[in-house]
């Protein structure tokens, strides 16, 4: 299982080698998430229209190794945008992937950009 987690590493915008076109804005539900596939990765993409921001994270919940985060509820905790795992209720920051419950679980995050109605996710591999 650790092998699966190792393929997910946070990517910062200066590290992006490829902007992958994930779809068009209309493909993603407002204030919710959807899953896309990039190579062997499942990536959750969130259209957080309440804040006017987009986020992307690994879809894999590191708690029980389930591909479910795109189905999680988004919101905020103390002003930090977050997603709650729909199965285990673990809360992760959409900004940096940290576990907002203080546990030693973290998720990978990826930069998102919107250009001419297209949604792009940044990857370094």
Secondary structure, 3 states (H helix, E strand, C coil): CHHHHHCCCCCCHHHCCEEEEEEEHHHCCECEEEEEEECCEEEEEEEECCCCEEEEEECEECCCCEECHHHCEEEEECCEEEEECCCCCCEEECCCCEECCCCCCECCEECEEEECCEEEEEECC
